[in-house]
Amino acid sequence: EAAKRFTALAAKVWEEHRSFTVALAGGSTPKALYVVLASEPYRTQVDWSKIEFFFGDERGVPPDHPDSNYRLANESLFRPAGVVSGRIHRMKGEMENLSAAAELYARELQVLASDDFPRFDLVLLGLGTDGHTASLFPHSQALRERTRWVLPILDAPKPPRCRLTLTMPVLNAARQVIFLVSGEKKAKAVREVVTGHGSPRRLPRQARPTRFGSSPVAFGCRGGQFVVIIPARGECCRNISPDHPGPWHDTLYSGAGH
């Protein structure tokens, strides 16, 4: 279902005669989506030449490193689907000066600028058991950033400590955000995100509840797998939970990525 949502959003954008812009996430659950998209029927149905791929965050490692988000996307999506390099905009996590790398990526995002921030058609995000998303960690000073688009992270609480990440205002500006989450260990974080019961400073997802904390249009719980789909600039989260899915019960999405 997540793959169907991806392709439907892309088709809608193509009707406007422009490229579909998406920021990718790392992690095992997003990878499952990439594998599905690079397989039939999506591989031949999707016009990959009309999609511009960016990244929500990257680890401070070379692009061929096992921890690289780019490597994960390249092996599971770009290469199998035949995406050309000119459509891939990766963060340079291998640069020694990550502040310079952040500035370089911000310049690359200028093509997406709308008002004060770039505006992606879709941002894909994972969610850690601690509530972190992209490389925005609980209690991090990065959550308070209001002007810059890309930040270097030099003190991440989990390895690798050095990273690059899009900032909360950029995530807020996206036309649609999809969280891809799986596993019972993340169930508590998902509940706090969706119901709004977590501390804004602790949970990055809730740092701007009037924007990024907009109402989920779909929330599913099947064997501990979740997807939360969030439109931009909507209402604050409604009080729904895995045990009480709320008004979107008939439109549940599986977090498995297909």
ROZAMAR-551788 format. One line per 8 residues: number of its first residue (from 1); their letters; for each residue y, x, z of N, C-alpha, C. Coordinates in pm, whole numbers, plus 32768, in hexadecimal, padded with zeros to 4 digits. Example, Ala and Ser with C-alpha at 12.3 -4.5 7.8 and 13.67 -1.06 7.14 Angstrom:
REM ROZAMAR-551788
1) as) 7DC7/8527/830C/7E3E/84CE/830C/7EB6/8528/830C | 7F1F/8505/82C4/7F96/8557/82CA/8003/850A/8313 $
END
This chain:
REM ROZAMAR-551788
1) eaakrfta) 7F87/8051/8000/8000/8000/8000/807F/8056/8000 | 807B/80C6/8046/80F0/811E/8045/810A/8153/7FB9 | 80A0/8170/7F6E/80AF/819E/7EE5/80EA/8131/7E8D | 80C1/80B5/7EA4/80FA/8045/7E59/818E/8035/7E77 | 81B3/8046/7EF5/8240/803D/7F1B/8290/80AC/7ED7 | 825A/8125/7ED4/829B/8197/7E94/82B6/8179/7E01 | 824F/814C/7DB9/825E/8134/7D2A/82B9/80BC/7D0D | 82B6/8058/7D62/830E/7FE4/7D4F/83A0/800B/7D60 $
9) laakvwee) 83BC/805E/7DC4/8445/808D/7DD8/8473/80E1/7D62 | 841B/8137/7D30/843E/818B/7CBE/845D/8135/7C44 | 840A/80D0/7C2A/841F/807A/7BB6/84A4/8031/7BBE | 84C9/8007/7C36/8549/7FC2/7C48/85BE/801E/7C29 | 85B4/809B/7C54/861E/80FC/7C38/8626/8119/7BA3 | 85B4/8125/7B61/85B3/8143/7AD2/85F4/80D3/7A81 | 85F1/8059/7AB5/8636/7FEB/7A72/86CC/8002/7A6F | 86FD/8056/7ACB/878B/8079/7AD0/87A9/80F3/7A79 $
17) hrsftval) 8745/8122/7A2F/8752/8193/79D3/877F/8212/7A1A | 873C/8231/7A87/8755/82AE/7ACE/86D4/82DF/7B0D | 86D6/835D/7B3A/865F/8398/7B76/8649/8362/7C04 | 85CD/8359/7C2A/85A5/8331/7CB1/85A7/83AD/7D08 | 85F0/83AA/7D77/85FD/841E/7DCF/85B3/8404/7E52 | 855C/8461/7E76/850A/8450/7EEE/8505/84D2/7F3C | 850B/84C7/7FC0/84F9/8538/801A/846E/852E/8057 | 8420/8597/8048/8395/8597/8075/8387/85CC/8103 $
25) aggstpka) 8319/85A7/8141/82F8/85D5/81C9/827C/862C/81C4 | 8267/8679/822E/81EC/86C5/823D/818C/8679/8298 | 8113/86AD/82A8/80B4/866E/8302/803F/862F/82BB | 7FD6/8612/8307/7F59/85E0/82CD/7F65/8552/8295 | 7FB1/84FB/82D8/7FBC/8471/82A7/800F/846A/8227 | 8085/84AA/8220/80CB/84AF/81A0/8075/84EF/8132 | 8028/8555/8155/7FD1/8594/80F1/7F71/852E/80B5 | 7F3D/84D5/8107/7EE2/846E/80D4/7F26/8419/806A $
33) lyvvlase) 7FA6/83FB/807F/7FF2/83AF/801B/8001/8400/7F9B | 8020/8481/7FA8/8032/84D5/7F32/7FB2/84DC/7EDE | 7F41/84E6/7F22/7EC1/84EC/7EDB/7EAA/846C/7E8C | 7ECB/83FB/7EC8/7EBB/837B/7E82/7F17/8373/7E0A | 7F95/839B/7E1B/7FF6/8396/7DAC/7FCD/83EF/7D38 | 7F8B/845F/7D57/7F61/84BC/7CEF/7EDC/8496/7CB0 | 7EA3/8426/7CDD/7E23/83F6/7CA8/7E3A/8379/7C54 | 7DD6/8355/7C06/7DE0/82D9/7BB8/7DD9/825F/7C12 $
41) pyrtqvdw) 7E23/81F5/7BF3/7E6F/81E1/7B77/7EFE/8215/7B7B | 7F2C/8242/7BF1/7FB8/8267/7BFE/7FDD/82E2/7BAB | 7F81/833F/7B9D/7FA1/83BC/7B58/7FD6/83A2/7ACB | 7F99/8345/7A83/7FC4/8328/79FB/802A/82B7/79F4 | 8030/8264/7A59/8090/81F5/7A59/811E/8223/7A78 | 812A/8289/7ACC/81AE/82B7/7AF8/81E9/8319/7A92 | 8269/8307/7A73/82B1/8365/7A1D/82EB/83D3/7A76 | 829F/843D/7A88/82C6/84A7/7AE4/8343/84F1/7AB7 $
49) skiefffg) 8365/84E6/7A37/83DE/8529/7A05/845D/84E5/7A33 | 844F/846E/7A6F/84C4/8423/7A9D/84CF/841F/7B35 | 848C/847D/7B78/8493/8487/7C0A/84C6/8510/7C31 | 8528/8513/7C8B/855B/8590/7CC3/8525/859B/7D52 | 84D9/8605/7D6C/8499/8618/7DEE/84E7/867B/7E45 | 8508/864F/7EBD/8548/86A3/7F21/84EF/86A6/7F9C | 851E/86E7/8006/84D0/86F0/8081/8526/86CD/80FA | 84E8/8687/815A/852E/8663/81D5/853A/86D8/8234 $
57) dergvppd) 84D9/8732/822E/84DE/87AB/8281/847D/8812/8249 | 848A/888B/827B/8431/88F7/8252/8423/895A/82C4 | 83B2/8999/82CB/839B/8A01/832F/83D2/8A85/82FA | 83F4/8ADE/8355/842B/8B60/832F/83C0/8BC0/8301 | 8380/8B9F/8293/8310/8BED/825D/831C/8BF2/81C5 | 82D7/8C50/8183/82D5/8C54/80F1/8293/8BD7/80B7 | 82AF/8BB6/8039/8279/8B3B/7FFD/81E2/8B3A/7FEC | 81A2/8BAF/7FF4/8110/8BB2/7FE8/80CA/8BBA/806F $
65) hpdsnyrl) 8118/8BAF/80DB/80E0/8BB6/8162/8099/8B33/8185 | 802C/8B38/81D1/7FE5/8ABD/81F6/803B/8A57/8241 | 80A6/8A85/8286/80FD/8A2A/82D0/816A/89EC/827A | 8176/8A16/81FE/81E3/89E8/81A8/81D2/8957/817D | 8239/8906/8191/8237/887C/8161/8235/8878/80C8 | 827B/88DA/808B/8279/88E1/7FF9/81EB/88F9/7FC7 | 81A5/8956/8005/811C/8973/7FD9/80C5/88F7/7FE3 | 80D2/88AD/8050/8083/8833/8061/809E/87D1/7FEE $
73) aneslfrp) 811E/87BB/7FCF/8143/875E/7F64/8119/8794/7EDC | 8124/8816/7EC9/8101/8852/7E49/806C/8844/7E2D | 801A/885C/7E93/7F8A/8857/7E7F/7F53/87C9/7E77 | 7F94/876C/7EBD/7F5F/86E3/7EC3/7FA3/8683/7E61 | 801C/86A6/7E31/8066/864A/7DDB/809C/868C/7D5C | 80F1/86F0/7D6B/8136/8727/7CF6/80D6/875B/7C8C | 807C/87B2/7CB4/8021/87F0/7C54/7FBF/878B/7C19 | 7F7D/8738/7C6C/7F20/86D5/7C32/7F64/866E/7BD7 $
81) agvvsgri) 7FE0/8649/7BF8/8026/85E4/7BA9/8071/8620/7B33 | 807A/86A4/7B2D/80C0/86E5/7ABF/8157/86DE/7AC9 | 818C/86DE/7B43/821D/86DA/7B56/8257/8762/7B30 | 82BC/8762/7AD9/82F8/87E0/7AAC/8352/881A/7B18 | 8360/889D/7B1A/83AA/88E1/7B84/843C/88B9/7B8B | 8476/8892/7B19/8502/886B/7B17/8520/87ED/7B64 | 84B8/87A0/7B84/84C9/8724/7BD1/84AF/8738/7C66 | 8490/87B2/7C8C/846D/87CF/7D17/84DB/8822/7D57 $
89) hrmkgeme) 8513/87F0/7DC3/8582/8833/7E08/8552/8857/7E95 | 851F/88CE/7EA3/84E6/88F4/7F24/854D/893D/7F7A | 853A/8935/7FFC/858A/8983/805A/8554/8A12/805D | 85AE/8A72/8062/8586/8B00/8060/856A/8B30/80EF | 84FA/8B04/8124/84D6/8B28/81AD/84B6/8BBB/81BF | 84A1/8C01/8152/847F/8C8F/815C/84FA/8CE9/816B | 8573/8CB0/815C/85EB/8D01/8167/85FC/8D35/81F6 | 8626/8DB2/8202/863A/8DED/8287/86AB/8DA9/82D1 $
97) nlsaaael) 8714/8D83/8288/8787/8D3F/82C3/8778/8CA9/82A9 | 8746/8C60/830B/8730/8BD0/82F8/87B1/8B80/82F5 | 881B/8BB4/832F/889D/8B71/8324/88CB/8B72/8293 | 88B8/8BE2/8250/88DA/8BEB/81C2/887E/8B91/8170 | 8800/8B89/8196/87A1/8B32/8150/87CA/8AA0/815E | 87FA/8A7A/81D5/8828/89F1/81EC/88A0/89D1/8195 | 88FE/8A2E/818C/8975/8A1A/8138/894E/8A10/80A5 | 88EF/8A62/807C/88C0/8A5F/7FF1/8883/89D8/7FCF $
105) yarelqvl) 8834/89A1/802A/87F5/8920/8010/885B/88B0/8013 | 88BD/88BB/8069/8928/8856/806E/8972/8851/7FE9 | 8987/88C4/7FAC/89C9/88C6/7F29/8972/8883/7EC0 | 88EF/8896/7ECC/8894/8856/7E6C/8896/87BE/7E7C | 88B4/878F/7EF4/88B8/86FE/7F0E/8939/86BD/7EDE | 8998/870D/7EB0/8A18/86D6/7E83/8A06/866E/7E16 | 899E/867D/7DC5/8988/861F/7D57/8968/8594/7D8A | 8941/8589/7E09/891F/8507/7E43/898E/84CE/7E9A $
113) asddfprf) 89FF/8514/7E9F/8A69/84ED/7EFC/8A9C/8460/7EDF | 8AA1/8410/7F48/8ADA/838A/7F43/8B2B/8379/7FC2 | 8BAD/8365/7FB3/8C06/8367/8026/8C01/83F2/8066 | 8BDA/83F9/80E5/8BDB/8479/812B/8B55/84C1/812A | 8AEB/847F/8100/8A66/84BA/810A/8A13/849B/808D | 89B1/84F2/8070/8956/84D3/8002/8904/8458/8023 | 88E1/840C/7FBD/8896/8390/7FD5/8816/838F/7F83 | 87A7/83A3/7FC7/8725/839F/7F85/86FB/830E/7F6D $
121) dlvllglg) 86AF/82F9/7F03/8673/8275/7EEE/8606/825C/7F55 | 85BF/82C7/7F7A/8552/82BA/7FDB/8544/833B/802A | 8533/832C/80AC/8512/839D/8104/848C/837E/8145 | 842D/83D8/8135/83AB/83CE/8178/83AE/8425/81F4 | 8382/83EE/8264/8384/8438/82E2/8300/8427/832D | 82DC/848E/8376/826F/8484/83D5/82AA/8470/8460 | 8255/8468/84C2/8282/8457/854C/8221/84A0/85A8 | 8256/84FE/85F7/8202/8549/8653/81E2/84FA/86D1 $
129) tdghtasl) 8180/8527/871B/815D/84E4/8798/81D0/84EA/87FC | 8229/854C/87EC/829E/8557/8844/8314/8507/880F | 8304/84C5/879C/836F/8476/8762/83C3/84C0/86FE | 83A4/853F/86E0/83F8/8588/8680/83D9/855A/85F2 | 8440/8562/859C/842F/8543/850F/847D/85A9/84BF | 8451/85C6/8444/8483/863A/83FA/8476/86B1/845A | 84E0/8701/846A/84DE/8767/84D4/854C/874A/8539 | 855C/86C9/8556/85BA/869B/85BD/8568/8679/8639 $
137) fphsqalr) 8573/86CE/869D/851E/86C2/8713/8567/867F/8788 | 851C/863F/87E2/8558/8601/8858/85B0/8663/88A5 | 8622/8631/88D3/8682/867C/8924/86C8/86EB/88D7 | 86B4/86F2/8855/86EF/875D/8805/8784/8744/87EB | 87D1/87B1/87EB/885F/87A7/87C8/8871/8778/8738 | 880C/878F/86E4/8815/8766/8659/8827/86CF/864B | 87FB/8683/86AF/880A/85F1/86AA/889B/85C6/86B2 | 88F1/861E/86E2/897E/85FC/86F2/89D1/861F/8677 $
145) ertrwvlp) 8993/865F/8615/89DC/8687/859C/8A0C/860C/854F | 8A8C/860C/852B/8AC5/8598/84E8/8B07/85B8/8462 | 8B12/8637/843E/8B59/865A/83C3/8B03/86AA/8360 | 8AB5/8709/8392/8A65/875A/8336/89EC/870D/8302 | 89BE/8734/828D/894E/86F0/824D/88C8/8731/826B | 88C8/87B5/8277/884D/8802/828D/8867/8864/82FE | 8806/8871/8358/8816/88CC/83CA/87A4/8931/83D1 | 87C3/89AB/83FF/8759/8A07/8425/872C/89E6/84B3 $
153) ildapkpp) 86AD/89E5/84CB/8676/89D2/8551/8634/8A55/8579 | 8665/8A92/85E4/8634/8B16/860D/85E4/8B12/868D | 85DA/8A9D/86CA/8598/8A94/874D/853E/8A19/8756 | 84F6/89FC/86ED/849A/8989/86F0/8434/899B/8760 | 8414/8931/87A9/83B7/893D/881A/8325/8952/87F1 | 8309/894B/8770/8281/8965/8740/828A/89C4/86C9 | 8226/8A19/86B7/822C/8A79/8649/821B/8A34/85C1 | 825A/8A72/855B/82B7/8AE3/8563/833E/8AB8/859A $
161) rcrltltm) 837C/8B0E/85EA/83F8/8AEA/862F/846F/8AE1/85D0 | 846B/8B2B/8562/84DA/8B2B/8503/84BD/8ACA/8490 | 851F/8A72/8474/850C/8A09/8411/8591/89E4/83D0 | 8589/898E/836C/85FD/894E/832F/85E5/88B8/8333 | 8650/886A/8345/863E/87D9/834B/86B9/878F/8317 | 86A2/871C/82D9/8710/86C0/82BE/8740/868A/8343 | 87BE/8664/834A/87F7/8631/83C6/87ED/8599/83CD | 8805/8564/8444/87FB/84D5/8459/8858/8484/83FD $
169) pvlnaarq) 88D7/84AF/83E7/892C/8461/838C/88F3/8457/82FF | 88B0/84BF/82D0/8874/84BA/824B/87FE/8459/8249 | 87AB/845E/82B0/873C/83FE/82B9/8772/8370/82C3 | 87DF/8360/830E/881D/82DC/831C/884B/82A2/8297 | 8876/82FA/823D/88B2/82CC/81C0/884C/82A0/8158 | 87CC/82BB/816F/8764/829A/810C/875E/8204/80F2 | 873E/81E1/8077/872F/8154/8054/86B3/8118/8096 | 864C/8168/80A6/85D7/813A/80F0/8590/81B1/812F $
177) viflvsge) 855B/819A/81A8/8510/81FF/81F1/8485/81C9/820E | 8420/821A/81F5/8397/81F3/8216/835C/825B/8274 | 8336/822F/82EC/82ED/8284/834A/8258/8276/832D | 8216/82E7/831D/8185/82EA/8309/8147/832B/8383 | 8100/82DE/83D1/80CF/830C/8452/803D/82E2/8462 | 7FEB/833A/849B/7F5F/8316/84B3/7F2F/8353/8535 | 7ECC/8314/8571/7E90/834A/85EA/7EB9/8301/8668 | 7E58/82E9/86BF/7E73/82A3/873C/7ED4/82F0/8795 $
185) kkakavre) 7ED4/8376/878C/7F2C/83C6/87E0/7FBF/83AA/87C3 | 7FDC/8379/874B/8067/835E/8727/808E/82CC/873D | 8030/827C/876F/804B/81EE/8781/80C1/81D5/87DE | 80CA/8222/884C/8138/820F/88AA/81BD/822E/8869 | 81C3/829A/881D/8240/82BE/87D8/8268/8251/8776 | 8206/8219/872F/8223/81AE/86D0/8259/8134/8718 | 821C/8110/8789/824A/809B/87D5/82DB/80AE/8801 | 82FC/8127/8833/8385/8140/8861/83E8/813C/87EE $
193) vvtghgsp) 83BE/8171/877B/8414/8171/8706/8432/80E3/86D9 | 83CA/8091/86D0/83D9/800B/8698/841B/7FAA/86F8 | 83F8/7FB3/8779/8430/7F55/87D9/84B7/7F80/880E | 84DB/8000/87FA/855C/8030/882B/855E/804E/88BE | 84E9/8061/88FC/84E3/8077/898D/84EE/8109/89B5 | 84F0/8164/8955/84FC/81F2/8975/858D/821C/8986 | 85A2/8290/89C4/8628/82C6/89D4/865B/82FB/894F | 86D6/82D7/8923/870C/8309/88A5/870C/83A1/889D $
201) rrlprqar) 8729/83E5/890D/872A/8477/8908/869E/84B0/8901 | 863C/8463/8930/85B3/8495/892D/8572/847D/88A5 | 858D/8408/886A/854F/83E7/87EC/85B4/83F1/877A | 85A5/8452/8720/8602/8460/86B1/860F/83E2/865F | 85A1/839A/864C/85A2/8320/85FB/8607/82BA/8630 | 8626/82C0/86B3/867F/825D/86EE/870B/8293/8708 | 8729/8309/86D6/87A8/8348/86F7/8820/82F9/86C2 | 880F/82B0/8655/887B/825E/8621/8849/81D0/860B $
209) ptrfgssp) 8836/8181/8676/87F4/8100/8668/883D/809D/8610 | 88C1/80AD/85FB/8908/804F/85A7/88F3/8069/8513 | 88BA/80DD/84F3/88A1/80FE/8467/880D/8119/844F | 87E0/818E/847C/8756/81B5/8465/86F6/815D/84B2 | 8727/811F/851B/86D3/80C5/856A/86D5/8039/8533 | 86D0/802C/84B0/86D5/7FA8/8474/864D/7F64/847C | 864A/7EE6/845B/85D3/7E95/8471/8560/7EBA/8415 | 84E9/7ED8/844A/8477/7EF5/83F4/8451/7E79/83A4 $
217) vafgcrgg) 8434/7E8A/8324/8407/7E19/82D5/836F/7E0F/82D4 | 832C/7E76/8303/829A/7E6E/830D/826A/7ECD/8378 | 820A/7E9F/83C6/81D2/7EF5/842F/8140/7ED1/843F | 80E9/7F31/8435/805B/7F12/843C/8012/7F67/84A0 | 7FA7/7F32/84D6/7F4F/7F7E/8530/7EC0/7F60/8507 | 7E80/7FC2/84CC/7DF5/7FB1/84A4/7DAB/8031/84CA | 7D5F/802D/8534/7D15/80A3/855E/7D70/8115/8584 | 7DE3/80F5/85BC/7E3E/815D/85E8/7E94/8196/857B $
225) qfvviipa) 7E98/8157/8505/7EEA/8187/8497/7F60/8129/8483 | 7FD5/8164/846B/804F/8115/8466/80A5/813C/83EF | 80F1/80DC/83BE/8161/80F8/8365/81D4/80A0/8391 | 8249/80DB/839F/82C2/8090/83BD/831F/80A4/8347 | 8345/8039/8305/839D/8041/8291/8425/8009/82B8 | 848C/805A/82A5/8510/803A/82D9/8579/803B/826C | 85BE/7FCC/8254/862C/7FCB/81F4/86A7/800A/8233 | 86FE/8040/81E2/8776/807F/8217/87DC/8016/8242 $
233) rgeccrni) 882C/803A/82A6/88A0/7FEB/82D1/887B/7F5B/82F4 | 880A/7F49/8333/87DF/7EC3/8358/87F5/7EA5/83E9 | 87AB/7E42/841D/87B7/7E1D/84A9/8772/7E84/8501 | 878D/7E7D/8583/8746/7ED3/85E1/86B5/7EA6/85EB | 8662/7EFD/8620/85D3/7EDE/8629/85BB/7E5C/8675 | 8562/7E0C/8641/8537/7D96/868A/84C4/7DBC/86E6 | 84AB/7D69/8746/8447/7D88/87AC/83BB/7D65/8779 | 837F/7DC4/8732/82F7/7DAE/8703/82A2/7E24/8731 $
241) spdhpgpw) 8221/7E13/8735/81C7/7E7A/8765/8142/7E6D/871D | 80E9/7ED0/872B/8066/7EC4/86EB/801A/7E48/8717 | 8031/7E1C/8793/7FEB/7DA6/87C5/802D/7D25/8799 | 80AE/7D2D/8778/80FA/7CB7/874D/814C/7CDE/86D2 | 810D/7CDB/865B/814E/7D0E/85E3/81CD/7CC7/85BA | 81E3/7C4E/85E9/825F/7C0B/85C8/825C/7BC7/8540 | 82D0/7BA7/8507/82D8/7B55/848E/82A2/7B99/8411 | 8281/7C1D/8419/824F/7C62/83A2/81B7/7C6B/83A4 $
249) hdtlysga) 8177/7C17/83F5/80E5/7C1E/8405/809C/7C11/837F | 80D3/7BC4/8323/8091/7BAE/82A3/80AB/7C1C/823E | 80FF/7C7E/8262/811D/7CE9/8203/8105/7D70/8243 | 8094/7D7C/8289/8073/7DFB/82CA/8052/7E65/8263 | 8073/7EE0/8286/8054/7F52/8231/7FFD/7FB3/827E | 7F98/7FE9/823E/7F42/804C/827E/7F83/80D5/827B | 7F77/811E/82EA/7FB1/81A3/82F1/7F60/820C/82AB | 7EF3/81E7/826C/7E9E/824B/822B/7ED9/827D/81A9 $
257) gh) 7F46/823E/8179/7F86/826D/80FF/7F50/822C/8081 | 7EFC/81C8/808F/7ECA/8184/8018/7E9D/80F8/803D $
END
